[in-house]
Amino acid sequence: MLSSDQLSPKWDCLLGCKGLEDKEGPWGGGSGLPPPDYFPGSWRLDVGLDCKGSPEGAEARAWTAYYYSLLQSCLQQAGLPETQDRSQVPRTGCPGAEVTLCILGSPSTFLSVLLEGGVQSPGNMLLCLSPAWLTKVPAPGRPGEAALLVSKAVSFHPGGLSFLDDFVPQRQATYFLVGLGPGPGQGREAAELARDLTCPTGASAELARLLEDRLLTRLLLAQRGGVAVPATLAFAYKPPALLRGGAGGPGLRLVELSGREGQETLVKEEVGAFLHSEALGDALQVAIKLSSWRWRGQQALRLHPRAEVGTVADTVVALLEKLEEEESVLVEAVCPPARLPSPGNPPPGPELAMRICAVVCRTQGDRPLLSKVVCAVGRGNRPLRHQNSLPRTLEVALAQCGLGEAAQVAAVRRSVKTAAEAALAAVLALEAGLSVEQRGGRLAGTDFLGECGGPGRRLGTSAGRGTARGRSALSPRPAPGPGVDFALTVAGGALTPVALELNSGLCLEACGALEGLWAAPRSGPATEEAVAAAPLVETMLRRSARCLMEGKQLLVVGGGSVSKKFVWEAARDYGLKLHLVESDPNHFASQLVQTFIHFDVTEHRRDEENARLLAELVRARGLQLDGCFSYWDDCLVLTALLCQELGLPCSPPAAMRLAKQKSRTQLHLLRCQGPPWPSPSLHAVPCCPLESEADVERAVRQVPLPGVMKLEFGAGAVGVRLVEDALQCHQHFSRIARDLQGEADHPGIGLGWGNSMLLMEFIEGTEHDVDLVLFRGKLLAAFVSDNGPTRLPGFTETAACMPSGLAPEQAAQLVQAAFRCCLGCGLLDGVFNVELKLTGAGPRLIEINPRMGGFYLRDWILELYGVDLLLAAAMVACGLRPAVPPHPRASGYLVGVTGLVSQHLQVLRSTASQEALQALHDRGLVRFNQFTSLEEAQVPGEYEEPYCSVACAGPSPAEARLRLLGLCQGLGIDGPHYPVAHFLSHFK
């Protein structure tokens, strides 16, 4: 029978208890003190671990010292320097104005996350070794919520550097992840600290209770996730509301009990029916276990042959007496071993067991992403844990167990990925339907699962291998937290992962060990070899950005066209309070903002005067602004001048003017010849400004032909044309002077600045966009995309691919060229779009757009990288460093083609109508971005802008390209006069 010691629950183990999962452990006797200091090392111990104003008792101080030594041991084993004590000189900061990622937990569990955080957000990833280092204070204006302040922490920086710091004033957490160990009462303290915070939290006691209920999570995975689970019979005593009256699922049977006694007859009938049912398949054994958060890491399980109906029923009846309300007894099938094909003679030695661990993270849009799969292998006749087995890749582990054929291994990996991501999706769907109280806070949510599972060489559950009939065996599962135990079994002739339960394990530690030196740098595109913690840290940063920006008051100058409707949707999602300055009194966004200021912003020769008038209007209305920005070309200089008037952050007006006028940009950069080297002059292109016919005559003698003529202040490639000789130059200049005289002739392309032109040298090469995020002159992030060949002599965009298919060195050259050109113009703060060509001699500048990239770029970057350029621009406008990862991983590729009314009017009114394309977008088959209305897009062909972009996704550029080509052929977008295959030819 089960001993009382094995069944005694401990609340303090709720949040990540390690070391107490086995009572026979070296410090499992319940003394309340940490284990003896057995860490070998020579680090200093006379460091300032005491927190001023929050004295700790003797036991709490012992645990803090223990965790500090554990951190030093982990750093030592990773080949990293000892933590430096800077606590004697407190750090100063800006509470509420900086990213602060705070972890309260064991250093060994979270070291890979901490080090990755030090890379992605230097100095902002903090480890607290004691709850006393944290304080909750009521949040003004948010009844029932509290801000979390950090007084002391270990901060992490690139290269694995760490510092013990005090903070005066205290730093305010923008993200909190808790998982503290077994110190007495610390579980309760940690749970209370995580509850009802104003910042996002990656865990809460309330969510942990739900995810640690095996019955609930098993039903959740089967019903919502479509994940295979073992056949299970559950006896639930007064089940929780989430289970009450619900259907079971494939192979799942839930029996609701109103009492614990007098259930012998019912139990025997149900057990008999279950053990004889087809749902158990070929299973020869069943396991009996308890289900609720109280028993995690403490309980035993019993294994019985399937034929012993009476023994199984008696065991269930005995366990029912130990249940409290909302707890259950489970009878589940032990997954039958799946014998692997073993060429030749089977490997000698004992049968092996394999434990699969998959780390899956929440990404942009609450989408799950498998980050890493790591396995442990051991003897099949004993429980297998990560602590007593070296981690290895799935391929190596399967080969050790007899499966080495590449196609089969790839199929197993795909099935594990599908099941792991479906598990997290099911958890997120459950949480979305919970109340604030049920989640433990308005911003509490599960951001990652570290999933574990265990097949043997005959791929079955390792718990059942070699265990005597009816013998009690300690559960091999580690202490609590979200995750999934998998077993591999045969279903439909294929190896199928079967989810046994949600369970944390030591997955992040195992992944860190597999990755080698935890602080080793990574490079190249997203691969399975990437750091497992990277997506989690990216999510921490993304949620932190939301936290910092919620409620911020921003003035937007210029509402833009229908292509910018996402701005208002995103503002509502982020909780931004927008105020709009716009010339059109009937602009569609006038009803979507806090304040609408009707003001003519089209006359740019009066920008300085208008900036002063707008500043007076803002003050008169009593607007308390945190920032001011614009994404509309026409309004960029006015916005910079207005920010100067209001004392708000922005790049200097002189820099905006310089970047806005294309010839001035090139001529200025040609004079920037360094040092330092390489200088921006390397990327500038010779050009001449044109204001009269005489200027044209002079320019054709100075600029080599063929050349490119364009509007000085133009946008959308309107009026841009390849000219072969002097006659074509004069003809195009006259045509523009006649057709595009002012704003009314073509709104939104910069004619409010006049219709002067320039002639620049035509540069051969491939065209690329580089979107940059800069803050105080530092490059925080860059995104490179490739453009397809244009329809010469025009330069209207035809096609694009992201991420770039260039070699990493060439993409890096483009990024550095774009960065140098922005700095050369004085653009130090903001989100900028730089157009370049890559020639045989290196990158050459086409132009700088000193605002967020237009058309589809913001949407694609958000979709592929989870980085929102709009939010980054808003943060810079508020003087906040954007919380963006420096090297985000793309989730795939997008290849798109633009639709033109002059070429596609018929199909845009039929097979490729807005409704049809939007329906395909909503089904996830395409990415559809509309830039203007069909009516507004009907302008003369040589002056038209693209109407829309249609893109397809794929794991490679080639696959995305083939999907898009087939789609365009089916919709009628492809044709003799618009050869999509040619436009996509650069992306092979």
C-alpha angles and dihedrals in degrees: 000000000000114000120234091237091058090051101045109115124216122201091200089069092060098101110049103314110184127185097024096075088096119047090206091061120121092261102023095109093098098245091142092230126108120253119279113281102266098155109123111219147107101236122135118266098185093088129132103263095148115098115221111239094014109074117190130215122245095266093047091049090050091054092048091052090046093054092046090054090046089054092051090049091051092048091048093052090048091054093246130137124265119266111268118225111231095156093112089069107046119221117242122214147151109272111218092011102078138057112261116182108190128191123187107192151075114326092219092056096047104029094109090051092047094050093046089049089053088057098043097040110014115214093002099087106088131186117203114200096191137031086232088072089066133066132193118213128180113265114235112241094010110091113207094015130100138200117234114226125196118215099171135010146144107259123206129217138178117294092035093285116156134184134194103229140181117207124216110204096028118252117243114229117239092183131020129195118180131194109140125174137240105300110136112270093356092110089060092046092049092048091051093047091054095049122104098349127166089227127069116269127202094208142019136182090243094055091043090056091054096045093047092059102097094199095051094046093045091054089044094054094045098044103035103022101038088225118154113249131177119271104270138188113197129193107198122192108214092332120216120266091259089063102031115116092352125140118250113227139224105340092351123119122183119196113191116212126197092192140023100222132066094028098119096110095046092046093050092050094048095044092049093050092046097048091050095045125109090235090083091059111185095345112138098185138042129206123217119206143153123253125212139081091265093070102047112128092358108071138087128219131215127218122208135174111260091239094062097087095159095049092048092049092048091051091051092050091051092051093048089069090062096053126109124200116298092021129117145198114226128205108191138174116253102231108250114244115263107219109225122222106257115189112224118346117356115257113273123247134047122331112272131228123209128204117203119207121187122183111207124180138198110247137181113324091018090284118154118235125190106231105178142354117207129170141199124208127200144140113311096223096067136049113277124217135172090241093065100038133060113242120244139171123277091249094054093044094050090048090053088052092050105267114111106140106122098221092051092047090050090050091052091049092051092049092049090049092049093048095044094049091045089053093056091043089055091049092050091048090052092049092049089063096048126100122244090258092050091052095045094241144010092264100033115123144143110262100176145014122208099203126201134185142165133224125160129215083278085047103236134119111302091215090071099048114108097349114141117243112276093358117141113241127189110244110255091217116116125229125304133297137097121306143107130252111215132197122186117227137159116267121167091351093302133100105256129189111234116202110225099179146323108272135155106216120170093295099140091047091048091049091049091052091048092050089060116222103027093219096048111131120243130213141176131043126328110291138157086263092065119111109283093219095053097091091045092053090047088054090049089054093045093051090044090056090054090049093052095046101043109120096007115151113227133177114217117201112207121012097218128204134303088285088073097052088111088072093070094042091050092047090057091047093050094043093242119160106221129194117192134212110195139160095216110077090199097049111149091236095056090093094045100063138074093239130014118202114191106210133148105246097166099089100080097175085074097047095122093051091044091051090057091047092049092049089055091050091051092051093045091055091049094237112173099206127193093189148347128215145152135210094187117099096221094056104045099099092042089051092052091050091048092050088052090052093048097041093242126145117270142128111278117276089237090058091048091050091049093051093042095059107065100205092047089052093055097040092048093050091047086062093049097090099153160188110242099064135248088049127199089249089077089069102040122103126218113254145156128220115235125208101145142020088261089059089053091053091050093045096054088059093051105037119062113241140261088062142163124249120200143156114275092228099022130136138195092031089280110162094007111138141168111240122196102189145003093275092057089048092055092044094051093045091053092046093053092044088054102040105033109042102138148356093282092061093062115356120214101023098096102267088135084078092053132261102271115142143202136216117218134176115271109243121207117220144075119309123233141176122221117194113198136192111206129181123181090341095308123121107233102171141354133193123196125200132179125231126210126234114288128230099261137244081035126058103209108143116259109175143356142191130204132224096034118257091214123117111270092250092054093046089050090051090055092049093050092046091052091047093049092049092051092049090046089058093046096252101148105150128042147042112294137185116214123189116206142164122225109222133176087265094049137266120345124193121243097175146315120240104199093209141059114306114269137221110030099340100101091047094048094048090049091048097046103032105021090235118129111209090193092059091044090053091048091051092051089049088056092049092252124134105244112249096231128140112246094225109024117186119237114232092215140311135297123202117185143177128206124236120223124199091217090059104028109031093121096050091041087061094046130013095013099036121149090256093050094048092045090052090053089048092051090052091053094245097116142007108239121192119179116203102185142351120282091244095051091048094061099098129128110298097243091056100038128121124212114278097207148338125238117193139176127209129223143158089254136025090247094055093045089048093052092049091050094047091052091048093050091049091050094047095044096245090121116072146136092279094042107037103191092184089060093048090051094045093101091062101061 
